[in-house]
Amino acid sequence: MHATQRASRLLRRSAAGAAAALFLALPARADDWPQFRGPLGRGVSAEKDVPLEWGKDRNVRWRSALEGVGNGSPVVSNGRVFVTAASDQGRKRSLVCLDRMTGKALWTRTVEFAGVEPTQPENPYCGSTPCADGKRVVVWHSSAGLHCYDFEGKPLWSRDLGKFDHMWGYGSSPILLEDRVILNAGPGDRSFLVAIGKESGEVLWKAEEPGGNSKEWVGSWSSPLVREAAGRKEILVAWPTRVKAHDPATGKTLWSCGGLGKLAYADVALGDGIGVATGEDEAGDSIGFRLGGDGDGDVTSTHRLWARPRPLEVGTGVIVQGRLWTVDNAGIIRCTEAGTGKELLQERSPAGPAWSSMVLAAGRVYFTAKTGETVVFRPDPKAFAVLAVNALGEPSNSTPAVSDGEVFLRTQKAVTCISEKR
């Protein structure tokens, strides 16, 4: 059967239940947002009552100024909000802990780095988002190391993973999986997926990836994503030229799907049985693929559903009822059939370009533009409507966090809690 026909059949069969299945897969505790893009790393919240509109003087519960910049997004765990901030031109890289109810700064832990690490102005140091489990918080500062603290700020362990050197800097975020921390360490001349013991800080395994010269247009900024199917967990990462599924126990490659561009900025977007990875490269494309390689190695010929060029999309999209929603670096909102790659809709964002990933909450999609304006729209290609454009007056390249009916936003100047609660 032709790949497009296979994709259409799969799409028809799965679209009706895609959103419901995604919500049912979320953990019972929905008030925490403990890692980049939420509890499962998919940009989906189970919250049903989330603020729609806000401004500098409207529905702001608190605003906490930051002494430093960064693109890392806030996370919320067990009454704490964590965010990274860099100062002194990246020589000081900090993890900031705020009280979730008041925004009061509880503690700051700073790592000093005297070396030279390149980046670009739009991607300042501290572009990585921390992860937390209610007791521990882990933060990656690239060449300045991986660090773990308890919720009182006590250092538990640190791990030097070496020097990372890429002209565009770093940006992938660690995640917690059971007893380990999983991190895409790179990009640059050296790049690898690594598992670190959550309690010990010891390296459990390392899966090396081909690097690229630090000045080449090659690299992955994709954060790991855990998927469970047929009783087995696998870690998905968008690497240059392909998506790979790794065994969480060993790091071994379970399967891979090729055709992706050499620049993989975004995480893998997951729907019901379908994955999409967006990439950029003259010789590569974005790809849609059927999940479930089952240890078969290269499954490009059997599982890839489509491969098409797309414009630069730094943030990760979200799949809703079989449709992928994204926003690109030119400020175009797109709706694409996840199973076929067919584009259904193009709309210009009212707030312009964005690096933010998209978040689905209360049946609406949220993303923050570079201007700091958060756009909220209804994800229906037949009745698409922008519902709100909410300005804080400060630029941002970060992704909203949704927790217990509130939205947490990071700009280059502050963290803000948006709430309609009295």
N, C-alpha and C positions, 0 to 999 in steps of 0.2 A: 504494500500500500504506500502511495506517495506520502512524503512527510507532512504536507499541508493537509491531506485528507485525514491522516492519523491525528493531527493536531485538532482539526475541526471536530472530529468525533469525541476526542477527549475533552475538549472545551465544552461541548454540549452536555456531556455526561456529568461534568464536574461543576459547571458554573453556578448552578442553582444552590448548591450546598457549600460553596467555597467560603463565604463569609461566616456562615454558621459554624463550620468546622474549625475555622481559625479561632473564633471566640471560645468555643468549647475546649480548645486545647490550652487556653490560658490557665495559669495556676489559680487556686481558689482565692488567694490573697491578692487583691487587685489594687491595693492602695500604695504599693511600692513600685518604683521605676528604677530598678537596681543596676542597670547597665545601659549602654548605648542602644537606643531604639527599643527600650522596654523589656519586660520580663522574659520574653522569648527572643528578643532581638529582631522582631519582625515589624516594628513600628505600629503595632496594634494594641489598643487599650480596650479593656472590657467595661470601662466607665460609661455610664449612660447619661450622666449629668455633668457636663463640662462647660466652662464659660465660653460664650460665643463672641462677645464684644468686650473690649477694654481700651484703655488709653493711659497716658501718664497720670491722669487724675481720676481714673474710673476703674473700679474693680481691681485695684492694686492693694493687696493685703500687706505686702512689704517690699522694699527694695534695699538690697545690700550691696554697697559699692565694693568693687574689687580693686586691689592694688596690683594691677598687672593685666595683661591681655591674653588671648587665646581663643581657639575655635572649639575647644572641648565643650561638650554639652553637660548640663547638670544631671545628676542622678539623685534619687530619693530612696532612703533605706532606714527603717526603724527610727523615725523621728529626726533624721539628719539629711541635709542636702550637701553633696560634695561636688566640687568643681575645681578645675585646674587654672592657674594663672602664672604667666611668665613676666619677669621684670628684669631690669638691667640688661636689656638686649639678649635675653635668654640665658644669662649667666646664673639667674636664680629662677628655679622652677618649683612652683608651690602647689600643694593640695590644700584647699580651703574647706573647712567644715562649718556649716551654718545650722542653726536651729531651725527646723522645718516650720515651726509655728510662728516664730517671730523674725527670722532672718538674722538674728544676732550671730556674729562670728564667734564660734566656740574655740577654734584653734586653727593654726596654720603650720604646716610642716614644709620646709623649704630645702631643696637639694641644690647645692651650688655646683656649677659646671664651668670649668675654666677653658675647655677646649673650643675648637672651631667647628661648628656644625651648620652647613648651609640651609637656607630655606628661601621662601619668597614672601614679599610683603603681605599678600593676602592670606598667608598661612603662617602666622607667628608661632613661636614655640608654645608648647602646651596645647597642641591640637588634638590630643588624645583624651577620651572620656574615661573616668574611673569606673570601677565596678565594685559592688558591695553585697554582703550577705546578711546584714543585720548585726554582725559582730566585727567583721573585718572589712577594710576597704583597700583596694589595690589600684595603684596608679603607675602608668608607664611614662617615663620622661625621656624616651629614646636613648641617646648615648649616655644620658645621666642615670640610667638604670630603671629597674622595676622595683617598686617599694610597696610594702604592706604595713598597715597600721591598724590598731584596734580603734574602737569608736571614741576613745578618750584621747586619741592622738599618739599613743605609745607606739614607737617603732617595733615591729615584730620581726621583720627580715627585709633584706635588700639583695638584689641580684644584678650583677653587672653582666649584661648580655653582649657587650662589645660596642664598637663604634658604628654608627649608621650615617651614611653620607649620600644625600640626594639633593639635587639643586632645588627641588620643590618641597623639601622637608618631609615630615612624618605626619601620620594622622590616624592610623588604625588604633583600635581600642581593645583592651583585654576583656575577657569574659570569665565568669566562674562556672565550672562544670563539676558538680559533685565535690571531690576532694582536690581539684586542681584548677590552676589558672591557665587559660589558653590564650596565646598571643601570636598574631602575625607580626613578626619582628622584621622591619625593613621600612622602606625600600633602599636600594643602593647596591654596592658591589656584593654585599652579602644579604641574604634574605632567607628566613626560615620560619616555620610554624613550630612553636615550642609549648610544652606542658610543664608547669611548675607546681610542685606540691603546695597546696594552699596553706598548710600549717608549717611546713619545714622550709619552704623557699628553695628546695632542691630541684634541679632539672630532672624531670622524669623521662622525657624523650625530646628529641629535636628532629624535625623533618626538613632537610635542606631543600631550598628551591634555587634554581638558576638565577643569579643576580643579574644586574645590568650595570654597565659603567655609570657612575653617579651623574654623568652629564648626558646620558642617553635618555630618550623618551621611552623608558621602560620602567614599570614599577607597579606595585599593588599597595593600595591604602585600605583595602577591604578588611573589615573586622570579621572574625570567625562567627559562624552561625551554626547552632546545633539543631539537627533534625532527627526525629525518632520515627522509625518505620519498621514494622514487623518485629518489634521488640529489640531493635538494634539502633543505637545512636551513631550518628556520623557528623563530622565537623566539615561544613562547607566553606570554602574560601575561593574568591575570584582572584586567580593569579594571572600574570601576563600570558596571554594566548589561550587560557583554558580555565575551567572551573574544576576543582578537585574535591573529592570527599575523602576525609581522613578518619582512620580508626582512633577514637578517643583514648584507647588503652595503649596504643603503640605509636601512633602517628603515621602508620602505614597507609599508602594510598589505596582506597577501596575501589574507586573509579574516577575517571576524568572525562570531561566533554570539551572538545576543542572548538576553535573558531573565534575566540574572544580577542579583542584588540590587545596591544601591548601595554596599555595604560588602563588599569582596573581601579578606578576611584571608589566605586560604590560597593556595598555589600550585595550578596545574592538576595533577590526578592523572591519570596516563596508564596505560591498559591496552593490549591488543592491538587497535588501530584505534579505540579509544574514549577520550574525555577526559571528566572530570567536574570542574566548578568549583562550589565551595560559596560561597554569598553570603548576606547578611542584609539584609533590608529589607522593610517592610510591602508595598511595591509590586513586589518582585522575588523571585526564587527561586534555588535551586541548579539547575544544568542538567547534563544529560548530552548528548554530541554525538558524531557520527561525525567522525573526523579526515580531513583531506584536502580543503580548500576549493579548492586549485589556482588561486588567484588570482581566484576568482569573486566577491569582494566579500562582501556579506552573505549567508551561507548558512543563516540561521536556519530558513527554511521547508523546506530540503532536508536539512539535516544534524542539526538538533537532535532528539534522541531523547526527551527528557522535560524537564519543568520542574516542580519541586515545592518548597514551602517546607520548610526544615529548621531545627533549632535552631542556636544560635551555635556554630560550629566554627572556632576560631582556627588550630589546627594543620592541616597537610595530611595527608590519609589516604593509604593505599596500596592499590593494586588487586592482588588475588591471585586468579588463575583466574577473572577476570571479575567479581569481587566487590570492592566498595569497603569498606574498614574505616576507621572514624573514631572519635574520642572527642570529646565536646562539653564545653562550659563547665559543664555540670551533672554531668559524670562519667558519661555514658551511652556505652557502646561500641555502635556500630551496624555492621551488615553490610547492604549495599545492592547489589542487582544493578546493575552499572555501566551496562548497556545499556537498562534499563527504569525505573530509579529505585525499583523495588519493594524494600521493606524486608524483610529475611529474619530479622533477629535484633536484639534489644535486650538488653544486659546492663549492670548497674551496675558501674562500675569499683571494685575493692576499695580504690583509693587516692584516689578522688574526682576532682574536675575537673582538666582538663589543657589547657595551651596547646601542649604538645609536638606535633610532627609524629610520625607513625608510621614505624618502620623495620622492614623485613623482612630477617631474617638467619637462616641455618640453619633455614629453614622455620618460624620463629617471628616474631611481631610484638612489637616493643618500643616503649614510649612512657613518658615521665616525667611524673608528675602534679605539680601545683603543690606538693605536700608534699615533693617530691624523691624520692618512691618510684617506682622504675621497674617497671612492670607488664609481664610477659611472658606471652603467650597463644598458643594454637594457633588459626590462622585458618580454622576449619572450622565453618560455621554449624550443621552437624548434630551435631558432637561438640565444641562450643566448650569450652575449658578454660583457666582461668588456671593457668599453670605456675609462676609465681614472682611475688612482690612484694618488691622489694629496696630497703631503706631506707638512706639515708646521713645522715638526720637534719637535712638542710638544704633549704630551699625552692628550687624551680627552675621556670623557664618555658622551658627550653631543650630541644633535641632531641639524643638520643644520636648519637655518631659511632662507626662500627665500622671497625677497621683491624687487619689482620694478626692476627686471632683475639682482639682486645682491644676493650673498650668504653670510650669516653671520655665522661665526663659533666661538665657544667658546672652548678654550683649558684650561689647568690648569694654563696657564700663561697670557692669553690675549684674547681679542675679535678681530677678523679679518674680514674685509669687502672685499669680493672677487668681482671684477667687471671687465668687459671688456669694460666699457664705457670710452670714452676719455674725 
